[in-house]
Amino acid sequence: MALFKEPKEVDLSTKSEPWTEEELLEFRLLMQELKRKNSAKSKKNIRTKSKPTQKLVK
């Protein structure tokens, strides 16, 4: 693997900054909304599987 120089406009550091309380609250609200929306979709798409009926041939 070759080494390369980091461009001046790009920060390739892997250290992450801790979230503020405001950002954390916003994220939690967003996740609640997504979970609510996704659970409503999954309930709508649930169908009962029934076995196909077979005709008796005599």
PyMOL Python script that loads the backbone (N, CA, C, O; Angstrom):
from pymol import cmd

cmd.read_pdbstr("""\
ATOM      1  N   MET A   1       0.853  -1.165   0.000  1.00  0.00           N
ATOM      2  CA  MET A   1       0.000   0.000   0.000  1.00  0.00           C
ATOM      3  C   MET A   1       0.907   1.237   0.000  1.00  0.00           C
ATOM      4  O   MET A   1       1.880   1.313   0.750  1.00  0.00           O
ATOM      5  N   ALA A   2       0.572   2.177  -0.837  1.00  0.00           N
ATOM      6  CA  ALA A   2       1.383   3.386  -0.971  1.00  0.00           C
ATOM      7  C   ALA A   2       0.895   4.469  -0.020  1.00  0.00           C
ATOM      8  O   ALA A   2      -0.284   4.511   0.332  1.00  0.00           O
ATOM      9  N   LEU A   3       1.797   5.336   0.392  1.00  0.00           N
ATOM     10  CA  LEU A   3       1.424   6.479   1.217  1.00  0.00           C
ATOM     11  C   LEU A   3       1.031   7.635   0.314  1.00  0.00           C
ATOM     12  O   LEU A   3       1.581   7.786  -0.777  1.00  0.00           O
ATOM     13  N   PHE A   4       0.096   8.441   0.753  1.00  0.00           N
ATOM     14  CA  PHE A   4      -0.301   9.599  -0.029  1.00  0.00           C
ATOM     15  C   PHE A   4      -0.505  10.791   0.890  1.00  0.00           C
ATOM     16  O   PHE A   4      -0.712  10.629   2.092  1.00  0.00           O
ATOM     17  N   LYS A   5      -0.446  11.966   0.332  1.00  0.00           N
ATOM     18  CA  LYS A   5      -0.626  13.188   1.109  1.00  0.00           C
ATOM     19  C   LYS A   5      -2.105  13.504   1.244  1.00  0.00           C
ATOM     20  O   LYS A   5      -2.881  13.318   0.306  1.00  0.00           O
ATOM     21  N   GLU A   6      -2.480  13.980   2.407  1.00  0.00           N
ATOM     22  CA  GLU A   6      -3.862  14.378   2.658  1.00  0.00           C
ATOM     23  C   GLU A   6      -4.092  15.756   2.033  1.00  0.00           C
ATOM     24  O   GLU A   6      -3.327  16.684   2.299  1.00  0.00           O
ATOM     25  N   PRO A   7      -5.144  15.907   1.201  1.00  0.00           N
ATOM     26  CA  PRO A   7      -5.428  17.232   0.637  1.00  0.00           C
ATOM     27  C   PRO A   7      -5.739  18.248   1.732  1.00  0.00           C
ATOM     28  O   PRO A   7      -6.221  17.878   2.803  1.00  0.00           O
ATOM     29  N   LYS A   8      -5.470  19.503   1.476  1.00  0.00           N
ATOM     30  CA  LYS A   8      -5.678  20.538   2.486  1.00  0.00           C
ATOM     31  C   LYS A   8      -7.142  20.688   2.878  1.00  0.00           C
ATOM     32  O   LYS A   8      -7.441  20.987   4.034  1.00  0.00           O
ATOM     33  N   GLU A   9      -8.076  20.483   1.919  1.00  0.00           N
ATOM     34  CA  GLU A   9      -9.503  20.669   2.213  1.00  0.00           C
ATOM     35  C   GLU A   9     -10.145  19.458   2.900  1.00  0.00           C
ATOM     36  O   GLU A   9     -11.265  19.558   3.401  1.00  0.00           O
ATOM     37  N   VAL A  10      -9.462  18.342   2.927  1.00  0.00           N
ATOM     38  CA  VAL A  10     -10.034  17.103   3.426  1.00  0.00           C
ATOM     39  C   VAL A  10      -9.352  16.688   4.719  1.00  0.00           C
ATOM     40  O   VAL A  10      -8.125  16.702   4.824  1.00  0.00           O
ATOM     41  N   ASP A  11     -10.170  16.315   5.708  1.00  0.00           N
ATOM     42  CA  ASP A  11      -9.635  15.830   6.970  1.00  0.00           C
ATOM     43  C   ASP A  11      -9.909  14.335   7.057  1.00  0.00           C
ATOM     44  O   ASP A  11     -11.062  13.919   7.162  1.00  0.00           O
ATOM     45  N   LEU A  12      -8.872  13.538   7.016  1.00  0.00           N
ATOM     46  CA  LEU A  12      -9.028  12.090   7.036  1.00  0.00           C
ATOM     47  C   LEU A  12      -8.823  11.494   8.430  1.00  0.00           C
ATOM     48  O   LEU A  12      -8.597  10.291   8.561  1.00  0.00           O
ATOM     49  N   SER A  13      -8.900  12.311   9.449  1.00  0.00           N
ATOM     50  CA  SER A  13      -8.697  11.789  10.800  1.00  0.00           C
ATOM     51  C   SER A  13      -9.877  10.900  11.184  1.00  0.00           C
ATOM     52  O   SER A  13     -10.992  11.093  10.698  1.00  0.00           O
ATOM     53  N   THR A  14      -9.629   9.936  12.047  1.00  0.00           N
ATOM     54  CA  THR A  14     -10.668   8.991  12.441  1.00  0.00           C
ATOM     55  C   THR A  14     -11.259   9.310  13.811  1.00  0.00           C
ATOM     56  O   THR A  14     -12.118   8.577  14.301  1.00  0.00           O
ATOM     57  N   LYS A  15     -10.811  10.383  14.424  1.00  0.00           N
ATOM     58  CA  LYS A  15     -11.344  10.760  15.726  1.00  0.00           C
ATOM     59  C   LYS A  15     -12.703  11.416  15.542  1.00  0.00           C
ATOM     60  O   LYS A  15     -12.867  12.298  14.699  1.00  0.00           O
ATOM     61  N   SER A  16     -13.671  10.981  16.332  1.00  0.00           N
ATOM     62  CA  SER A  16     -14.997  11.578  16.227  1.00  0.00           C
ATOM     63  C   SER A  16     -15.252  12.484  17.433  1.00  0.00           C
ATOM     64  O   SER A  16     -14.774  12.226  18.538  1.00  0.00           O
ATOM     65  N   GLU A  17     -15.992  13.515  17.201  1.00  0.00           N
ATOM     66  CA  GLU A  17     -16.346  14.456  18.260  1.00  0.00           C
ATOM     67  C   GLU A  17     -17.575  13.931  19.003  1.00  0.00           C
ATOM     68  O   GLU A  17     -18.465  13.369  18.366  1.00  0.00           O
ATOM     69  N   PRO A  18     -17.655  14.093  20.309  1.00  0.00           N
ATOM     70  CA  PRO A  18     -18.851  13.672  21.037  1.00  0.00           C
ATOM     71  C   PRO A  18     -20.049  14.536  20.650  1.00  0.00           C
ATOM     72  O   PRO A  18     -19.904  15.716  20.330  1.00  0.00           O
ATOM     73  N   TRP A  19     -21.224  13.934  20.686  1.00  0.00           N
ATOM     74  CA  TRP A  19     -22.439  14.648  20.316  1.00  0.00           C
ATOM     75  C   TRP A  19     -22.860  15.572  21.449  1.00  0.00           C
ATOM     76  O   TRP A  19     -22.659  15.266  22.624  1.00  0.00           O
ATOM     77  N   THR A  20     -23.443  16.698  21.084  1.00  0.00           N
ATOM     78  CA  THR A  20     -24.003  17.596  22.092  1.00  0.00           C
ATOM     79  C   THR A  20     -25.358  17.044  22.505  1.00  0.00           C
ATOM     80  O   THR A  20     -25.909  16.177  21.826  1.00  0.00           O
ATOM     81  N   GLU A  21     -25.892  17.532  23.599  1.00  0.00           N
ATOM     82  CA  GLU A  21     -27.207  17.077  24.064  1.00  0.00           C
ATOM     83  C   GLU A  21     -28.281  17.378  23.022  1.00  0.00           C
ATOM     84  O   GLU A  21     -29.196  16.579  22.823  1.00  0.00           O
ATOM     85  N   GLU A  22     -28.170  18.523  22.362  1.00  0.00           N
ATOM     86  CA  GLU A  22     -29.151  18.910  21.345  1.00  0.00           C
ATOM     87  C   GLU A  22     -29.104  17.952  20.150  1.00  0.00           C
ATOM     88  O   GLU A  22     -30.149  17.536  19.650  1.00  0.00           O
ATOM     89  N   GLU A  23     -27.903  17.602  19.693  1.00  0.00           N
ATOM     90  CA  GLU A  23     -27.751  16.672  18.584  1.00  0.00           C
ATOM     91  C   GLU A  23     -28.255  15.286  18.953  1.00  0.00           C
ATOM     92  O   GLU A  23     -28.881  14.608  18.139  1.00  0.00           O
ATOM     93  N   LEU A  24     -27.984  14.873  20.165  1.00  0.00           N
ATOM     94  CA  LEU A  24     -28.423  13.576  20.633  1.00  0.00           C
ATOM     95  C   LEU A  24     -29.951  13.512  20.707  1.00  0.00           C
ATOM     96  O   LEU A  24     -30.550  12.514  20.307  1.00  0.00           O
ATOM     97  N   LEU A  25     -30.573  14.562  21.211  1.00  0.00           N
ATOM     98  CA  LEU A  25     -32.033  14.617  21.278  1.00  0.00           C
ATOM     99  C   LEU A  25     -32.636  14.572  19.877  1.00  0.00           C
ATOM    100  O   LEU A  25     -33.608  13.855  19.642  1.00  0.00           O
ATOM    101  N   GLU A  26     -32.068  15.326  18.956  1.00  0.00           N
ATOM    102  CA  GLU A  26     -32.559  15.346  17.573  1.00  0.00           C
ATOM    103  C   GLU A  26     -32.438  13.961  16.937  1.00  0.00           C
ATOM    104  O   GLU A  26     -33.351  13.509  16.246  1.00  0.00           O
ATOM    105  N   PHE A  27     -31.315  13.294  17.172  1.00  0.00           N
ATOM    106  CA  PHE A  27     -31.104  11.951  16.636  1.00  0.00           C
ATOM    107  C   PHE A  27     -32.121  10.964  17.205  1.00  0.00           C
ATOM    108  O   PHE A  27     -32.677  10.153  16.464  1.00  0.00           O
ATOM    109  N   ARG A  28     -32.366  11.027  18.499  1.00  0.00           N
ATOM    110  CA  ARG A  28     -33.322  10.109  19.127  1.00  0.00           C
ATOM    111  C   ARG A  28     -34.737  10.325  18.596  1.00  0.00           C
ATOM    112  O   ARG A  28     -35.474   9.363  18.380  1.00  0.00           O
ATOM    113  N   LEU A  29     -35.116  11.581  18.387  1.00  0.00           N
ATOM    114  CA  LEU A  29     -36.438  11.870  17.827  1.00  0.00           C
ATOM    115  C   LEU A  29     -36.547  11.344  16.399  1.00  0.00           C
ATOM    116  O   LEU A  29     -37.576  10.789  16.014  1.00  0.00           O
ATOM    117  N   LEU A  30     -35.504  11.516  15.630  1.00  0.00           N
ATOM    118  CA  LEU A  30     -35.483  11.017  14.267  1.00  0.00           C
ATOM    119  C   LEU A  30     -35.617   9.496  14.239  1.00  0.00           C
ATOM    120  O   LEU A  30     -36.364   8.951  13.427  1.00  0.00           O
ATOM    121  N   MET A  31     -34.896   8.815  15.123  1.00  0.00           N
ATOM    122  CA  MET A  31     -34.953   7.349  15.166  1.00  0.00           C
ATOM    123  C   MET A  31     -36.340   6.860  15.591  1.00  0.00           C
ATOM    124  O   MET A  31     -36.831   5.866  15.054  1.00  0.00           O
ATOM    125  N   GLN A  32     -36.972   7.537  16.539  1.00  0.00           N
ATOM    126  CA  GLN A  32     -38.329   7.161  16.946  1.00  0.00           C
ATOM    127  C   GLN A  32     -39.293   7.290  15.777  1.00  0.00           C
ATOM    128  O   GLN A  32     -40.128   6.413  15.559  1.00  0.00           O
ATOM    129  N   GLU A  33     -39.182   8.374  15.026  1.00  0.00           N
ATOM    130  CA  GLU A  33     -40.051   8.597  13.871  1.00  0.00           C
ATOM    131  C   GLU A  33     -39.834   7.523  12.805  1.00  0.00           C
ATOM    132  O   GLU A  33     -40.797   7.007  12.238  1.00  0.00           O
ATOM    133  N   LEU A  34     -38.570   7.185  12.531  1.00  0.00           N
ATOM    134  CA  LEU A  34     -38.286   6.151  11.541  1.00  0.00           C
ATOM    135  C   LEU A  34     -38.805   4.783  11.984  1.00  0.00           C
ATOM    136  O   LEU A  34     -39.353   4.038  11.172  1.00  0.00           O
ATOM    137  N   LYS A  35     -38.640   4.455  13.246  1.00  0.00           N
ATOM    138  CA  LYS A  35     -39.134   3.177  13.758  1.00  0.00           C
ATOM    139  C   LYS A  35     -40.655   3.108  13.674  1.00  0.00           C
ATOM    140  O   LYS A  35     -41.220   2.071  13.325  1.00  0.00           O
ATOM    141  N   ARG A  36     -41.311   4.224  13.996  1.00  0.00           N
ATOM    142  CA  ARG A  36     -42.767   4.253  13.935  1.00  0.00           C
ATOM    143  C   ARG A  36     -43.236   4.079  12.494  1.00  0.00           C
ATOM    144  O   ARG A  36     -44.175   3.329  12.230  1.00  0.00           O
ATOM    145  N   LYS A  37     -42.587   4.765  11.570  1.00  0.00           N
ATOM    146  CA  LYS A  37     -42.966   4.701  10.160  1.00  0.00           C
ATOM    147  C   LYS A  37     -42.715   3.296   9.605  1.00  0.00           C
ATOM    148  O   LYS A  37     -43.554   2.756   8.884  1.00  0.00           O
ATOM    149  N   ASN A  38     -41.572   2.707   9.935  1.00  0.00           N
ATOM    150  CA  ASN A  38     -41.242   1.379   9.428  1.00  0.00           C
ATOM    151  C   ASN A  38     -42.129   0.301  10.020  1.00  0.00           C
ATOM    152  O   ASN A  38     -42.465  -0.659   9.327  1.00  0.00           O
ATOM    153  N   SER A  39     -42.517   0.427  11.271  1.00  0.00           N
ATOM    154  CA  SER A  39     -43.381  -0.590  11.867  1.00  0.00           C
ATOM    155  C   SER A  39     -44.784  -0.513  11.266  1.00  0.00           C
ATOM    156  O   SER A  39     -45.450  -1.539  11.126  1.00  0.00           O
ATOM    157  N   ALA A  40     -45.240   0.685  10.910  1.00  0.00           N
ATOM    158  CA  ALA A  40     -46.544   0.836  10.268  1.00  0.00           C
ATOM    159  C   ALA A  40     -46.522   0.191   8.890  1.00  0.00           C
ATOM    160  O   ALA A  40     -47.502  -0.435   8.488  1.00  0.00           O
ATOM    161  N   LYS A  41     -45.419   0.333   8.159  1.00  0.00           N
ATOM    162  CA  LYS A  41     -45.299  -0.285   6.845  1.00  0.00           C
ATOM    163  C   LYS A  41     -45.296  -1.803   6.957  1.00  0.00           C
ATOM    164  O   LYS A  41     -45.963  -2.484   6.178  1.00  0.00           O
ATOM    165  N   SER A  42     -44.559  -2.334   7.911  1.00  0.00           N
ATOM    166  CA  SER A  42     -44.457  -3.784   8.037  1.00  0.00           C
ATOM    167  C   SER A  42     -45.792  -4.387   8.447  1.00  0.00           C
ATOM    168  O   SER A  42     -46.122  -5.493   8.017  1.00  0.00           O
ATOM    169  N   LYS A  43     -46.560  -3.692   9.261  1.00  0.00           N
ATOM    170  CA  LYS A  43     -47.875  -4.201   9.641  1.00  0.00           C
ATOM    171  C   LYS A  43     -48.814  -4.199   8.448  1.00  0.00           C
ATOM    172  O   LYS A  43     -49.653  -5.090   8.317  1.00  0.00           O
ATOM    173  N   LYS A  44     -48.682  -3.208   7.578  1.00  0.00           N
ATOM    174  CA  LYS A  44     -49.545  -3.099   6.411  1.00  0.00           C
ATOM    175  C   LYS A  44     -49.260  -4.210   5.413  1.00  0.00           C
ATOM    176  O   LYS A  44     -50.175  -4.687   4.742  1.00  0.00           O
ATOM    177  N   ASN A  45     -48.002  -4.628   5.306  1.00  0.00           N
ATOM    178  CA  ASN A  45     -47.590  -5.603   4.302  1.00  0.00           C
ATOM    179  C   ASN A  45     -47.708  -7.051   4.754  1.00  0.00           C
ATOM    180  O   ASN A  45     -47.442  -7.960   3.967  1.00  0.00           O
ATOM    181  N   ILE A  46     -48.095  -7.283   5.983  1.00  0.00           N
ATOM    182  CA  ILE A  46     -48.206  -8.653   6.491  1.00  0.00           C
ATOM    183  C   ILE A  46     -49.469  -9.288   5.916  1.00  0.00           C
ATOM    184  O   ILE A  46     -50.566  -8.741   6.027  1.00  0.00           O
ATOM    185  N   ARG A  47     -49.290 -10.438   5.310  1.00  0.00           N
ATOM    186  CA  ARG A  47     -50.424 -11.196   4.777  1.00  0.00           C
ATOM    187  C   ARG A  47     -50.341 -12.595   5.342  1.00  0.00           C
ATOM    188  O   ARG A  47     -49.258 -13.106   5.627  1.00  0.00           O
ATOM    189  N   THR A  48     -51.492 -13.202   5.497  1.00  0.00           N
ATOM    190  CA  THR A  48     -51.483 -14.575   5.975  1.00  0.00           C
ATOM    191  C   THR A  48     -51.267 -15.487   4.785  1.00  0.00           C
ATOM    192  O   THR A  48     -51.873 -15.304   3.729  1.00  0.00           O
ATOM    193  N   LYS A  49     -50.424 -16.445   4.957  1.00  0.00           N
ATOM    194  CA  LYS A  49     -50.155 -17.394   3.887  1.00  0.00           C
ATOM    195  C   LYS A  49     -51.140 -18.551   4.026  1.00  0.00           C
ATOM    196  O   LYS A  49     -51.255 -19.173   5.082  1.00  0.00           O
ATOM    197  N   SER A  50     -51.824 -18.811   2.964  1.00  0.00           N
ATOM    198  CA  SER A  50     -52.743 -19.945   2.983  1.00  0.00           C
ATOM    199  C   SER A  50     -52.268 -20.965   1.966  1.00  0.00           C
ATOM    200  O   SER A  50     -51.676 -20.617   0.944  1.00  0.00           O
ATOM    201  N   LYS A  51     -52.529 -22.201   2.254  1.00  0.00           N
ATOM    202  CA  LYS A  51     -52.133 -23.267   1.345  1.00  0.00           C
ATOM    203  C   LYS A  51     -53.114 -23.290   0.185  1.00  0.00           C
ATOM    204  O   LYS A  51     -54.318 -23.121   0.378  1.00  0.00           O
ATOM    205  N   PRO A  52     -52.602 -23.497  -1.008  1.00  0.00           N
ATOM    206  CA  PRO A  52     -53.520 -23.585  -2.151  1.00  0.00           C
ATOM    207  C   PRO A  52     -54.380 -24.836  -2.027  1.00  0.00           C
ATOM    208  O   PRO A  52     -53.908 -25.893  -1.608  1.00  0.00           O
ATOM    209  N   THR A  53     -55.620 -24.700  -2.391  1.00  0.00           N
ATOM    210  CA  THR A  53     -56.524 -25.837  -2.302  1.00  0.00           C
ATOM    211  C   THR A  53     -56.304 -26.750  -3.493  1.00  0.00           C
ATOM    212  O   THR A  53     -56.058 -26.286  -4.606  1.00  0.00           O
ATOM    213  N   GLN A  54     -56.394 -28.044  -3.255  1.00  0.00           N
ATOM    214  CA  GLN A  54     -56.211 -28.997  -4.311  1.00  0.00           C
ATOM    215  C   GLN A  54     -57.560 -29.578  -4.686  1.00  0.00           C
ATOM    216  O   GLN A  54     -58.381 -29.892  -3.824  1.00  0.00           O
ATOM    217  N   LYS A  55     -57.771 -29.713  -5.964  1.00  0.00           N
ATOM    218  CA  LYS A  55     -59.007 -30.316  -6.454  1.00  0.00           C
ATOM    219  C   LYS A  55     -58.856 -31.838  -6.414  1.00  0.00           C
ATOM    220  O   LYS A  55     -57.824 -32.388  -6.799  1.00  0.00           O
ATOM    221  N   LEU A  56     -59.884 -32.485  -5.952  1.00  0.00           N
ATOM    222  CA  LEU A  56     -59.867 -33.949  -5.928  1.00  0.00           C
ATOM    223  C   LEU A  56     -60.269 -34.450  -7.300  1.00  0.00           C
ATOM    224  O   LEU A  56     -61.330 -34.103  -7.819  1.00  0.00           O
ATOM    225  N   VAL A  57     -59.419 -35.261  -7.874  1.00  0.00           N
ATOM    226  CA  VAL A  57     -59.712 -35.832  -9.195  1.00  0.00           C
ATOM    227  C   VAL A  57     -60.059 -37.289  -8.993  1.00  0.00           C
ATOM    228  O   VAL A  57     -59.306 -38.039  -8.372  1.00  0.00           O
ATOM    229  N   LYS A  58     -61.236 -37.695  -9.533  1.00  0.00           N
ATOM    230  CA  LYS A  58     -61.651 -39.095  -9.401  1.00  0.00           C
ATOM    231  C   LYS A  58     -61.684 -39.769 -10.721  1.00  0.00           C
ATOM    232  O   LYS A  58     -62.012 -40.952 -10.802  1.00  0.00           O
TER     233      LYS A  58
END
""", "prot")
cmd.dss("prot")
cmd.show_as("cartoon", "prot")
cmd.util.cbc("prot")
cmd.orient("prot")
